[in-house]
Amino acid sequence: MKLPRRRFLYLAAGAASLPATRNAHAQTYPARPLRWIVGFPPGGGASIVTRIVAEWVSERLPDGYTLLFVAASAAVNVTLFDTLPFNLLRDIAPVAGLIDFPLVLVVNPSVPAKNVPELIDYAKANPGKVTMGSFGTGSTSHVAGELFQLMADVHFVHVPYRGSAPMITDLIGGQVQIAFDTMPTSLPHIRSGALRALAMAGKSRFAALPDVPAIGETVAGYEANSWGGVGVPRGTPTEIIERLNREINAGLADPAVKARLEQVATVPLILSPAEFGAYMAAEVEKWGKVIKRAGIRPE
């Protein structure tokens, strides 16, 4: 799910430059059409989730301002790129968490490892021979793999792709051996047997695959996920941010919305504005350390 650099910077910088609503207008908000900026192609996880939540919000806030879908890749980009036209934590005001896209460690069935300990042993016995696909250099799937290598003391040969779809095609075809992928993409192939799930990258197991352990059960302290949240231009009145947060969180807690999100193998991320801001800051710090230790550079 990697967002092309220029496209993300254009969208995020554009959102940050929108005129802030005056405090005097907060009580009458919304007063203009509500617009979501989602810097990912239609049909992808970000687009699907945003449409589900936007439908809920639009029934309660039919008009409003511009909202930005803030992706996990934004936190990675802070360190990955030497210069950006905006500062994520300074220029984008956090509104709410949105969704957790669980990552799963999957392998081609030809890989002899049936679990994480066996994969670690296999990689150590075959140095420089185990290939790891990713959505692209600096993507969440890439940095999740780099974190695993650092913590498990193994080395994979990184093979970056231009997105999840071509990566999965080659993984199923055997051109690469392992990958960290989002559940919405991999789950159908896991269920069909085209891919084998070794472990979940999050801190706990996933309900749809209860028998698949978390990586942290073997590699203590390991945790990685892909996520999305909502931001607005810095300077947007607090009253507006709080109202948006209430409506979005109410939608994420609604049984019907939760059921739809579960169908696409995602988990609601219900946070206050302050909590989402702290979450973003923690992700920037976490992946900044990984990028520096692994020596990752943009393509």
ABEGO torsion letter per residue (X at the ends): XBBBAAAAAAAAAAAAABBBBBAAAAAAOBABBBBBBBABBBGBAAAAAAAAAAAAAAAABABEBBBBBBBAAAAAAAAABABBABBAAAABBBABBABBBBBBBBBBAABABABAAAAAAAAAABBGABBBBBAEBGBAAAAAAAAAAAAAGBBBBBBBBBEAAAAAAAAAAGABABBBBBAAAAAAAAAAGABBBABBABABBBAABAABBBAAAABBGBBBBBBBBBBBBBGBBAAAAAAAAAAAAAAAABAAAAAAAAAAGBBBBBBBAAAAAAAAAAAAAAAAAAAAAAGBBBX
